[in-house]
C-alpha cells in the first residue's frame, strides 16, 4: 500500500516534483492523453497538456511546456516578492511594537523568527508569545 505522504517532507519549492500520465476515452472523440506536473511543496499543478496524439510526441517535441513554465516561474517570483514584502511589514510592526502586532498569527511569528527578521526577544517585547 502506498503511503499518504512522503517520509521526508519538502520544505521549499523545486525539491520534489510529481507527474502523472493517463489517457481517457471520450465517446465520439477517441482517446485523449493527459499529463500533469506537480510541485509537491506548492501543492499546485505546474502544467498540464491534453492531446489526441501521444504526449511525448506532442508536448515535449513541440516544446509547448516552455512558455507555460516560464509564466509559472514569473508568477512564483512575484508571489515570493509579495511574501517577502509582507514579512518585512510584519517585522516592522514587531520592531515598532505596533498595536496591529496582536493580529500576527503564531505561524507568521515562527516564519519571521526562522527568516531571522525578528528575534524571540523582540517578539516577546512586542507583547506576543513565541
mmCIF file of the C-alpha atoms, coordinates in Angstrom:
data_MODEL
# 
_entry.id   MODEL 
# 
loop_
_atom_site.group_PDB 
_atom_site.id 
_atom_site.type_symbol 
_atom_site.label_atom_id 
_atom_site.label_alt_id 
_atom_site.label_comp_id 
_atom_site.label_asym_id 
_atom_site.label_entity_id 
_atom_site.label_seq_id 
_atom_site.pdbx_PDB_ins_code 
_atom_site.Cartn_x 
_atom_site.Cartn_y 
_atom_site.Cartn_z 
_atom_site.occupancy 
_atom_site.B_iso_or_equiv 
_atom_site.pdbx_formal_charge 
_atom_site.auth_seq_id 
_atom_site.auth_comp_id 
_atom_site.auth_asym_id 
_atom_site.auth_atom_id 
_atom_site.pdbx_PDB_model_num 
ATOM 1   C CA . UNK A 1 1   ? 0.000   0.000  0.000   1.00 0.00 ? 1   UNK A CA 1 
ATOM 2   C CA . UNK A 1 2   ? 1.288   3.455  -0.874  1.00 0.00 ? 2   UNK A CA 1 
ATOM 3   C CA . UNK A 1 3   ? 1.754   5.981  1.918   1.00 0.00 ? 3   UNK A CA 1 
ATOM 4   C CA . UNK A 1 4   ? -0.475  9.046  2.012   1.00 0.00 ? 4   UNK A CA 1 
ATOM 5   C CA . UNK A 1 5   ? 2.577   11.327 2.237   1.00 0.00 ? 5   UNK A CA 1 
ATOM 6   C CA . UNK A 1 6   ? 6.342   11.219 1.773   1.00 0.00 ? 6   UNK A CA 1 
ATOM 7   C CA . UNK A 1 7   ? 8.547   10.373 4.746   1.00 0.00 ? 7   UNK A CA 1 
ATOM 8   C CA . UNK A 1 8   ? 10.899  13.293 4.063   1.00 0.00 ? 8   UNK A CA 1 
ATOM 9   C CA . UNK A 1 9   ? 8.634   16.308 3.693   1.00 0.00 ? 9   UNK A CA 1 
ATOM 10  C CA . UNK A 1 10  ? 9.558   19.120 1.334   1.00 0.00 ? 10  UNK A CA 1 
ATOM 11  C CA . UNK A 1 11  ? 10.384  22.487 2.874   1.00 0.00 ? 11  UNK A CA 1 
ATOM 12  C CA . UNK A 1 12  ? 10.577  24.644 -0.272  1.00 0.00 ? 12  UNK A CA 1 
ATOM 13  C CA . UNK A 1 13  ? 9.604   24.634 -3.907  1.00 0.00 ? 13  UNK A CA 1 
ATOM 14  C CA . UNK A 1 14  ? 11.580  22.668 -6.521  1.00 0.00 ? 14  UNK A CA 1 
ATOM 15  C CA . UNK A 1 15  ? 12.655  19.908 -4.112  1.00 0.00 ? 15  UNK A CA 1 
ATOM 16  C CA . UNK A 1 16  ? 10.241  17.220 -5.307  1.00 0.00 ? 16  UNK A CA 1 
ATOM 17  C CA . UNK A 1 17  ? 8.177   17.005 -8.460  1.00 0.00 ? 17  UNK A CA 1 
ATOM 18  C CA . UNK A 1 18  ? 5.433   14.528 -9.227  1.00 0.00 ? 18  UNK A CA 1 
ATOM 19  C CA . UNK A 1 19  ? 3.974   13.654 -12.600 1.00 0.00 ? 19  UNK A CA 1 
ATOM 20  C CA . UNK A 1 20  ? 1.045   11.620 -13.746 1.00 0.00 ? 20  UNK A CA 1 
ATOM 21  C CA . UNK A 1 21  ? 0.237   10.397 -17.228 1.00 0.00 ? 21  UNK A CA 1 
ATOM 22  C CA . UNK A 1 22  ? -3.135  8.982  -18.081 1.00 0.00 ? 22  UNK A CA 1 
ATOM 23  C CA . UNK A 1 23  ? -5.406  8.547  -21.050 1.00 0.00 ? 23  UNK A CA 1 
ATOM 24  C CA . UNK A 1 24  ? -9.138  8.873  -21.282 1.00 0.00 ? 24  UNK A CA 1 
ATOM 25  C CA . UNK A 1 25  ? -11.606 7.580  -23.838 1.00 0.00 ? 25  UNK A CA 1 
ATOM 26  C CA . UNK A 1 26  ? -14.098 10.267 -24.781 1.00 0.00 ? 26  UNK A CA 1 
ATOM 27  C CA . UNK A 1 27  ? -17.088 8.816  -26.590 1.00 0.00 ? 27  UNK A CA 1 
ATOM 28  C CA . UNK A 1 28  ? -17.355 10.140 -30.103 1.00 0.00 ? 28  UNK A CA 1 
ATOM 29  C CA . UNK A 1 29  ? -13.849 11.660 -29.958 1.00 0.00 ? 29  UNK A CA 1 
ATOM 30  C CA . UNK A 1 30  ? -11.435 8.880  -29.161 1.00 0.00 ? 30  UNK A CA 1 
ATOM 31  C CA . UNK A 1 31  ? -8.522  8.592  -26.759 1.00 0.00 ? 31  UNK A CA 1 
ATOM 32  C CA . UNK A 1 32  ? -7.031  11.669 -25.143 1.00 0.00 ? 32  UNK A CA 1 
ATOM 33  C CA . UNK A 1 33  ? -3.763  11.764 -23.245 1.00 0.00 ? 33  UNK A CA 1 
ATOM 34  C CA . UNK A 1 34  ? -3.437  13.877 -20.113 1.00 0.00 ? 34  UNK A CA 1 
ATOM 35  C CA . UNK A 1 35  ? -0.356  14.657 -18.080 1.00 0.00 ? 35  UNK A CA 1 
ATOM 36  C CA . UNK A 1 36  ? 0.132   16.813 -15.012 1.00 0.00 ? 36  UNK A CA 1 
ATOM 37  C CA . UNK A 1 37  ? 3.266   18.076 -13.296 1.00 0.00 ? 37  UNK A CA 1 
ATOM 38  C CA . UNK A 1 38  ? 3.020   18.920 -9.600  1.00 0.00 ? 38  UNK A CA 1 
ATOM 39  C CA . UNK A 1 39  ? 5.462   20.648 -7.264  1.00 0.00 ? 39  UNK A CA 1 
ATOM 40  C CA . UNK A 1 40  ? 4.990   18.719 -4.005  1.00 0.00 ? 40  UNK A CA 1 
ATOM 41  C CA . UNK A 1 41  ? 5.594   21.744 -1.762  1.00 0.00 ? 41  UNK A CA 1 
ATOM 42  C CA . UNK A 1 42  ? 3.351   24.145 -3.655  1.00 0.00 ? 42  UNK A CA 1 
ATOM 43  C CA . UNK A 1 43  ? 0.564   21.566 -3.946  1.00 0.00 ? 43  UNK A CA 1 
ATOM 44  C CA . UNK A 1 44  ? -0.464  23.076 -7.254  1.00 0.00 ? 44  UNK A CA 1 
ATOM 45  C CA . UNK A 1 45  ? -0.184  21.924 -10.816 1.00 0.00 ? 45  UNK A CA 1 
ATOM 46  C CA . UNK A 1 46  ? 2.834   23.221 -12.701 1.00 0.00 ? 46  UNK A CA 1 
ATOM 47  C CA . UNK A 1 47  ? 1.276   22.454 -16.024 1.00 0.00 ? 47  UNK A CA 1 
ATOM 48  C CA . UNK A 1 48  ? -0.731  20.002 -17.969 1.00 0.00 ? 48  UNK A CA 1 
ATOM 49  C CA . UNK A 1 49  ? -1.490  19.037 -21.514 1.00 0.00 ? 49  UNK A CA 1 
ATOM 50  C CA . UNK A 1 50  ? -4.189  17.137 -23.275 1.00 0.00 ? 50  UNK A CA 1 
ATOM 51  C CA . UNK A 1 51  ? -3.819  15.794 -26.738 1.00 0.00 ? 51  UNK A CA 1 
ATOM 52  C CA . UNK A 1 52  ? -5.233  13.358 -29.275 1.00 0.00 ? 52  UNK A CA 1 
ATOM 53  C CA . UNK A 1 53  ? -1.697  12.197 -30.012 1.00 0.00 ? 53  UNK A CA 1 
ATOM 54  C CA . UNK A 1 54  ? 0.809   10.673 -27.658 1.00 0.00 ? 54  UNK A CA 1 
ATOM 55  C CA . UNK A 1 55  ? 2.020   13.118 -25.022 1.00 0.00 ? 55  UNK A CA 1 
ATOM 56  C CA . UNK A 1 56  ? 5.708   12.742 -25.748 1.00 0.00 ? 56  UNK A CA 1 
ATOM 57  C CA . UNK A 1 57  ? 5.181   13.243 -29.482 1.00 0.00 ? 57  UNK A CA 1 
ATOM 58  C CA . UNK A 1 58  ? 3.190   16.400 -28.912 1.00 0.00 ? 58  UNK A CA 1 
ATOM 59  C CA . UNK A 1 59  ? 4.058   18.379 -25.830 1.00 0.00 ? 59  UNK A CA 1 
ATOM 60  C CA . UNK A 1 60  ? 7.774   17.663 -25.445 1.00 0.00 ? 60  UNK A CA 1 
ATOM 61  C CA . UNK A 1 61  ? 8.821   17.762 -29.089 1.00 0.00 ? 61  UNK A CA 1 
ATOM 62  C CA . UNK A 1 62  ? 6.869   20.953 -29.754 1.00 0.00 ? 62  UNK A CA 1 
ATOM 63  C CA . UNK A 1 63  ? 8.366   22.458 -26.564 1.00 0.00 ? 63  UNK A CA 1 
ATOM 64  C CA . UNK A 1 64  ? 4.947   23.872 -25.647 1.00 0.00 ? 64  UNK A CA 1 
ATOM 65  C CA . UNK A 1 65  ? 5.777   23.461 -21.976 1.00 0.00 ? 65  UNK A CA 1 
ATOM 66  C CA . UNK A 1 66  ? 8.496   26.161 -22.037 1.00 0.00 ? 66  UNK A CA 1 
ATOM 67  C CA . UNK A 1 67  ? 6.108   29.109 -22.301 1.00 0.00 ? 67  UNK A CA 1 
ATOM 68  C CA . UNK A 1 68  ? 3.843   27.774 -19.560 1.00 0.00 ? 68  UNK A CA 1 
ATOM 69  C CA . UNK A 1 69  ? 6.742   27.000 -17.268 1.00 0.00 ? 69  UNK A CA 1 
ATOM 70  C CA . UNK A 1 70  ? 8.272   30.449 -17.824 1.00 0.00 ? 70  UNK A CA 1 
ATOM 71  C CA . UNK A 1 71  ? 4.950   32.069 -16.855 1.00 0.00 ? 71  UNK A CA 1 
ATOM 72  C CA . UNK A 1 72  ? 4.671   29.890 -13.762 1.00 0.00 ? 72  UNK A CA 1 
ATOM 73  C CA . UNK A 1 73  ? 8.202   30.824 -12.727 1.00 0.00 ? 73  UNK A CA 1 
ATOM 74  C CA . UNK A 1 74  ? 7.473   34.535 -13.247 1.00 0.00 ? 74  UNK A CA 1 
ATOM 75  C CA . UNK A 1 75  ? 4.247   34.242 -11.228 1.00 0.00 ? 75  UNK A CA 1 
ATOM 76  C CA . UNK A 1 76  ? 6.073   32.448 -8.432  1.00 0.00 ? 76  UNK A CA 1 
ATOM 77  C CA . UNK A 1 77  ? 8.774   35.105 -8.339  1.00 0.00 ? 77  UNK A CA 1 
ATOM 78  C CA . UNK A 1 78  ? 6.094   37.800 -7.992  1.00 0.00 ? 78  UNK A CA 1 
ATOM 79  C CA . UNK A 1 79  ? 4.475   35.770 -5.202  1.00 0.00 ? 79  UNK A CA 1 
ATOM 80  C CA . UNK A 1 80  ? 7.855   35.393 -3.425  1.00 0.00 ? 80  UNK A CA 1 
ATOM 81  C CA . UNK A 1 81  ? 8.418   39.149 -3.681  1.00 0.00 ? 81  UNK A CA 1 
ATOM 82  C CA . UNK A 1 82  ? 4.950   39.840 -2.263  1.00 0.00 ? 82  UNK A CA 1 
ATOM 83  C CA . UNK A 1 83  ? 5.562   37.369 0.586   1.00 0.00 ? 83  UNK A CA 1 
ATOM 84  C CA . UNK A 1 84  ? 8.910   38.999 1.366   1.00 0.00 ? 84  UNK A CA 1 
ATOM 85  C CA . UNK A 1 85  ? 7.293   42.432 1.392   1.00 0.00 ? 85  UNK A CA 1 
ATOM 86  C CA . UNK A 1 86  ? 4.551   41.150 3.703   1.00 0.00 ? 86  UNK A CA 1 
ATOM 87  C CA . UNK A 1 87  ? 7.112   39.585 6.057   1.00 0.00 ? 87  UNK A CA 1 
ATOM 88  C CA . UNK A 1 88  ? 9.075   42.835 6.127   1.00 0.00 ? 88  UNK A CA 1 
ATOM 89  C CA . UNK A 1 89  ? 5.914   44.741 7.092   1.00 0.00 ? 89  UNK A CA 1 
ATOM 90  C CA . UNK A 1 90  ? 5.149   42.296 9.896   1.00 0.00 ? 90  UNK A CA 1 
ATOM 91  C CA . UNK A 1 91  ? 8.726   42.506 11.143  1.00 0.00 ? 91  UNK A CA 1 
ATOM 92  C CA . UNK A 1 92  ? 8.446   46.286 11.164  1.00 0.00 ? 92  UNK A CA 1 
ATOM 93  C CA . UNK A 1 93  ? 5.281   46.023 13.299  1.00 0.00 ? 93  UNK A CA 1 
ATOM 94  C CA . UNK A 1 94  ? 7.143   43.834 15.773  1.00 0.00 ? 94  UNK A CA 1 
ATOM 95  C CA . UNK A 1 95  ? 10.138  46.192 15.901  1.00 0.00 ? 95  UNK A CA 1 
ATOM 96  C CA . UNK A 1 96  ? 7.875   49.207 16.447  1.00 0.00 ? 96  UNK A CA 1 
ATOM 97  C CA . UNK A 1 97  ? 5.596   47.290 18.862  1.00 0.00 ? 97  UNK A CA 1 
ATOM 98  C CA . UNK A 1 98  ? 2.712   48.437 16.674  1.00 0.00 ? 98  UNK A CA 1 
ATOM 99  C CA . UNK A 1 99  ? -0.820  47.819 18.022  1.00 0.00 ? 99  UNK A CA 1 
ATOM 100 C CA . UNK A 1 100 ? -1.564  45.638 14.974  1.00 0.00 ? 100 UNK A CA 1 
ATOM 101 C CA . UNK A 1 101 ? 1.006   43.124 16.240  1.00 0.00 ? 101 UNK A CA 1 
ATOM 102 C CA . UNK A 1 102 ? -1.764  41.353 18.094  1.00 0.00 ? 102 UNK A CA 1 
ATOM 103 C CA . UNK A 1 103 ? -3.131  40.203 14.728  1.00 0.00 ? 103 UNK A CA 1 
ATOM 104 C CA . UNK A 1 104 ? 0.068   38.379 13.747  1.00 0.00 ? 104 UNK A CA 1 
ATOM 105 C CA . UNK A 1 105 ? -0.520  34.633 13.859  1.00 0.00 ? 105 UNK A CA 1 
ATOM 106 C CA . UNK A 1 106 ? 1.747   32.092 15.552  1.00 0.00 ? 106 UNK A CA 1 
ATOM 107 C CA . UNK A 1 107 ? 2.723   30.696 12.174  1.00 0.00 ? 107 UNK A CA 1 
ATOM 108 C CA . UNK A 1 108 ? 3.708   34.170 10.961  1.00 0.00 ? 108 UNK A CA 1 
ATOM 109 C CA . UNK A 1 109 ? 5.756   34.703 14.134  1.00 0.00 ? 109 UNK A CA 1 
ATOM 110 C CA . UNK A 1 110 ? 7.538   31.389 13.577  1.00 0.00 ? 110 UNK A CA 1 
ATOM 111 C CA . UNK A 1 111 ? 8.203   32.391 9.959   1.00 0.00 ? 111 UNK A CA 1 
ATOM 112 C CA . UNK A 1 112 ? 9.609   35.784 10.985  1.00 0.00 ? 112 UNK A CA 1 
ATOM 113 C CA . UNK A 1 113 ? 11.927  34.173 13.530  1.00 0.00 ? 113 UNK A CA 1 
ATOM 114 C CA . UNK A 1 114 ? 13.005  31.427 11.094  1.00 0.00 ? 114 UNK A CA 1 
ATOM 115 C CA . UNK A 1 115 ? 13.797  34.018 8.432   1.00 0.00 ? 115 UNK A CA 1 
ATOM 116 C CA . UNK A 1 116 ? 15.765  35.998 11.063  1.00 0.00 ? 116 UNK A CA 1 
ATOM 117 C CA . UNK A 1 117 ? 13.735  39.167 10.555  1.00 0.00 ? 117 UNK A CA 1 
ATOM 118 C CA . UNK A 1 118 ? 12.969  39.285 14.281  1.00 0.00 ? 118 UNK A CA 1 
ATOM 119 C CA . UNK A 1 119 ? 14.299  37.564 17.387  1.00 0.00 ? 119 UNK A CA 1 
ATOM 120 C CA . UNK A 1 120 ? 12.236  35.785 20.029  1.00 0.00 ? 120 UNK A CA 1 
ATOM 121 C CA . UNK A 1 121 ? 13.167  38.593 22.421  1.00 0.00 ? 121 UNK A CA 1 
ATOM 122 C CA . UNK A 1 122 ? 11.733  41.216 20.050  1.00 0.00 ? 122 UNK A CA 1 
ATOM 123 C CA . UNK A 1 123 ? 8.548   39.176 19.715  1.00 0.00 ? 123 UNK A CA 1 
ATOM 124 C CA . UNK A 1 124 ? 8.147   38.981 23.496  1.00 0.00 ? 124 UNK A CA 1 
ATOM 125 C CA . UNK A 1 125 ? 8.927   42.692 23.847  1.00 0.00 ? 125 UNK A CA 1 
ATOM 126 C CA . UNK A 1 126 ? 6.078   43.413 21.415  1.00 0.00 ? 126 UNK A CA 1 
ATOM 127 C CA . UNK A 1 127 ? 3.734   41.527 23.728  1.00 0.00 ? 127 UNK A CA 1 
ATOM 128 C CA . UNK A 1 128 ? 3.496   38.384 21.627  1.00 0.00 ? 128 UNK A CA 1 
ATOM 129 C CA . UNK A 1 129 ? 4.112   34.783 22.591  1.00 0.00 ? 129 UNK A CA 1 
ATOM 130 C CA . UNK A 1 130 ? 6.805   32.746 20.928  1.00 0.00 ? 130 UNK A CA 1 
# 
